[in-house]
Amino acid sequence: MALVPTEAMTVGAVETWKVKKVSIGHPGHHDNPFGLRLTAWMISKRIPDSAVPMFLLADHPNVQFNDLRTGMGSVRVDMH
């Protein structure tokens, strides 16, 4: 049990909303290419969606994306 932390420090929505600028960095390997592009598009077009908490940043006045382009992959249509 010694390896289990007794406290956690997290940044929630309230703390995020208080900052002047939200900087989102994404290396591209935690989501698929379509999801990465959809997130950036929804936030840049200011389309909030409560089903995806990150999309609520669409209402924040200053959001900057720092995506690693090589990690974005490609989006293609596949027939299944």
Sequence and secondary structure as in RCSB ss.txt:
>XXXX:A:sequence
MALVPTEAMTVGAVETWKVKKVSIGHPGHHDNPFGLRLTAWMISKRIPDSAVPMFLLADHPNVQFNDLRTGMGSV
RVDMH
>XXXX:A:secstr
 TTS S      HHHHHHSS EEEEE SSSS HHHHHHHHHHHHTT   TTSGGGGGGGSS EEEEE GGGS   
     
